[in-house]
Amino acid sequence: MHQIFPYKIYSINETFCRVLNRRVNKEKGAGAYDELTDPNGPWVGDNYYLFLNDFEGNVVAHRIKKLVGKNLYGVRDVKGTPFVAVSQEIVRSEAGFGWYDWWWPKPNETEPSHKVGFSMRVPGQKILVGSAIYDMNPSEIKKILKKQSP
């Protein structure tokens, strides 16, 4: 299993935002979303994936297809963190991007695992692209989240 490290997530998110804007606005329309969630595509890995939500908390694209169209704004993890609401707050901030964490089971598991996410506003649209990363070293998580603290 390959790992994706924190410095690559910003690059992946920024790259996908640019690709998404171009494809949605000019080339493929919503077909760009299919590329995002393709299990054999470049945006889904062993311990990470990208997703799209609108600014209301509705899932636009996700590797778990049954989540598409659902509103997850009020969903909380096992520790009570409203992680979708947190990502919304981040992308509506002046910076328009940032890191956050939550606890959620990995695919095909029931025990929650620590996840780290990065969300970024897609320029010109009321959509955010976000990442979810499992199995990141706890010291790396703390270092990333500390940078976000005021």
C-alpha positions as a Python dict, from the first residue, in 0.01 Angstrom:
ca = {
    (1, 'M'): (0, 0, 0),
    (2, 'H'): (145, 337, -95),
    (3, 'Q'): (109, 637, 132),
    (4, 'I'): (21, 986, 27),
    (5, 'F'): (196, 1251, 230),
    (6, 'P'): (52, 1585, 341),
    (7, 'Y'): (249, 1804, 104),
    (8, 'K'): (102, 1616, -190),
    (9, 'I'): (-260, 1663, -87),
    (10, 'Y'): (-258, 2038, -150),
    (11, 'S'): (-108, 1974, -491),
    (12, 'I'): (-367, 1706, -573),
    (13, 'N'): (-654, 1930, -460),
    (14, 'E'): (-525, 2232, -649),
    (15, 'T'): (-464, 2023, -960),
    (16, 'F'): (-811, 1874, -947),
    (17, 'C'): (-973, 2215, -892),
    (18, 'R'): (-806, 2338, -1210),
    (19, 'V'): (-897, 2023, -1405),
    (20, 'L'): (-1253, 2029, -1272),
    (21, 'N'): (-1306, 2393, -1363),
    (22, 'R'): (-1181, 2339, -1715),
    (23, 'R'): (-1376, 2018, -1773),
    (24, 'V'): (-1701, 2124, -1611),
    (25, 'N'): (-1702, 2465, -1777),
    (26, 'K'): (-1572, 2370, -2120),
    (27, 'E'): (-1510, 2005, -2191),
    (28, 'K'): (-1685, 1721, -2014),
    (29, 'G'): (-1944, 1876, -1786),
    (30, 'A'): (-2034, 1641, -1503),
    (31, 'G'): (-1820, 1369, -1666),
    (32, 'A'): (-1531, 1521, -1476),
    (33, 'Y'): (-1701, 1397, -1160),
    (34, 'D'): (-1689, 1039, -1286),
    (35, 'E'): (-1313, 1065, -1324),
    (36, 'L'): (-1287, 1185, -965),
    (37, 'T'): (-1456, 877, -821),
    (38, 'D'): (-1320, 610, -1057),
    (39, 'P'): (-1160, 345, -830),
    (40, 'N'): (-896, 285, -1099),
    (41, 'G'): (-841, 654, -1167),
    (42, 'P'): (-571, 890, -1043),
    (43, 'W'): (-783, 1049, -768),
    (44, 'V'): (-851, 737, -557),
    (45, 'G'): (-572, 553, -375),
    (46, 'D'): (-529, 291, -107),
    (47, 'N'): (-549, 542, 177),
    (48, 'Y'): (-695, 855, 18),
    (49, 'Y'): (-968, 983, -210),
    (50, 'L'): (-1114, 1312, -326),
    (51, 'F'): (-1477, 1421, -314),
    (52, 'L'): (-1696, 1715, -416),
    (53, 'N'): (-1963, 1880, -202),
    (54, 'D'): (-2172, 2185, -275),
    (55, 'F'): (-2186, 2474, -30),
    (56, 'E'): (-2502, 2336, 131),
    (57, 'G'): (-2333, 2008, 233),
    (58, 'N'): (-2477, 1797, -50),
    (59, 'V'): (-2244, 1533, -193),
    (60, 'V'): (-2179, 1600, -561),
    (61, 'A'): (-1919, 1327, -623),
    (62, 'H'): (-1777, 1057, -395),
    (63, 'R'): (-1615, 717, -427),
    (64, 'I'): (-1917, 578, -238),
    (65, 'K'): (-2182, 634, -504),
    (66, 'K'): (-2480, 599, -267),
    (67, 'L'): (-2369, 919, -90),
    (68, 'V'): (-2412, 1130, -405),
    (69, 'G'): (-2711, 1362, -365),
    (70, 'K'): (-2728, 1323, 13),
    (71, 'N'): (-2690, 1616, 248),
    (72, 'L'): (-2427, 1540, 511),
    (73, 'Y'): (-2404, 1885, 668),
    (74, 'G'): (-2520, 1770, 1013),
    (75, 'V'): (-2334, 1438, 1021),
    (76, 'R'): (-2096, 1399, 1316),
    (77, 'D'): (-1816, 1153, 1376),
    (78, 'V'): (-1791, 933, 1688),
    (79, 'K'): (-1630, 1220, 1879),
    (80, 'G'): (-1904, 1465, 1786),
    (81, 'T'): (-1715, 1659, 1519),
    (82, 'P'): (-1950, 1793, 1246),
    (83, 'F'): (-1680, 1735, 984),
    (84, 'V'): (-1883, 1835, 678),
    (85, 'A'): (-1983, 2161, 847),
    (86, 'V'): (-1616, 2216, 937),
    (87, 'S'): (-1510, 2174, 574),
    (88, 'Q'): (-1783, 2422, 469),
    (89, 'E'): (-1654, 2675, 721),
    (90, 'I'): (-1299, 2631, 592),
    (91, 'V'): (-1384, 2692, 226),
    (92, 'R'): (-1597, 2995, 311),
    (93, 'S'): (-1304, 3151, 498),
    (94, 'E'): (-1090, 3421, 340),
    (95, 'A'): (-818, 3168, 252),
    (96, 'G'): (-1072, 2931, 95),
    (97, 'F'): (-883, 2615, 196),
    (98, 'G'): (-753, 2429, 500),
    (99, 'W'): (-696, 2106, 693),
    (100, 'Y'): (-927, 1933, 942),
    (101, 'D'): (-962, 1590, 1101),
    (102, 'W'): (-1233, 1345, 1205),
    (103, 'W'): (-1291, 979, 1294),
    (104, 'W'): (-1465, 747, 1047),
    (105, 'P'): (-1443, 377, 954),
    (106, 'K'): (-1231, 282, 656),
    (107, 'P'): (-1416, 115, 368),
    (108, 'N'): (-1532, -235, 469),
    (109, 'E'): (-1447, -173, 837),
    (110, 'T'): (-1662, -82, 1136),
    (111, 'E'): (-1409, 68, 1380),
    (112, 'P'): (-1345, 440, 1330),
    (113, 'S'): (-999, 546, 1212),
    (114, 'H'): (-843, 889, 1231),
    (115, 'K'): (-884, 1074, 902),
    (116, 'V'): (-734, 1400, 791),
    (117, 'G'): (-895, 1613, 525),
    (118, 'F'): (-807, 1910, 314),
    (119, 'S'): (-1083, 2113, 149),
    (120, 'M'): (-1054, 2385, -112),
    (121, 'R'): (-1313, 2610, -271),
    (122, 'V'): (-1345, 2563, -647),
    (123, 'P'): (-1308, 2916, -790),
    (124, 'G'): (-1618, 3049, -958),
    (125, 'Q'): (-1846, 2771, -830),
    (126, 'K'): (-2028, 2691, -506),
    (127, 'I'): (-1844, 2360, -486),
    (128, 'L'): (-1554, 2240, -277),
    (129, 'V'): (-1306, 1966, -355),
    (130, 'G'): (-1187, 1778, -51),
    (131, 'S'): (-953, 1497, 35),
    (132, 'A'): (-980, 1224, 293),
    (133, 'I'): (-664, 1050, 410),
    (134, 'Y'): (-639, 748, 638),
    (135, 'D'): (-332, 615, 819),
    (136, 'M'): (-139, 937, 846),
    (137, 'N'): (117, 950, 1125),
    (138, 'P'): (-38, 1122, 1433),
    (139, 'S'): (257, 1361, 1467),
    (140, 'E'): (207, 1471, 1104),
    (141, 'I'): (-165, 1524, 1173),
    (142, 'K'): (-88, 1744, 1475),
    (143, 'K'): (170, 1943, 1280),
    (144, 'I'): (-72, 2010, 994),
    (145, 'L'): (-365, 2100, 1220),
    (146, 'K'): (-146, 2324, 1437),
    (147, 'K'): (-64, 2534, 1129),
    (148, 'Q'): (-439, 2596, 1089),
    (149, 'S'): (-493, 2719, 1446),
    (150, 'P'): (-531, 3095, 1493),
}
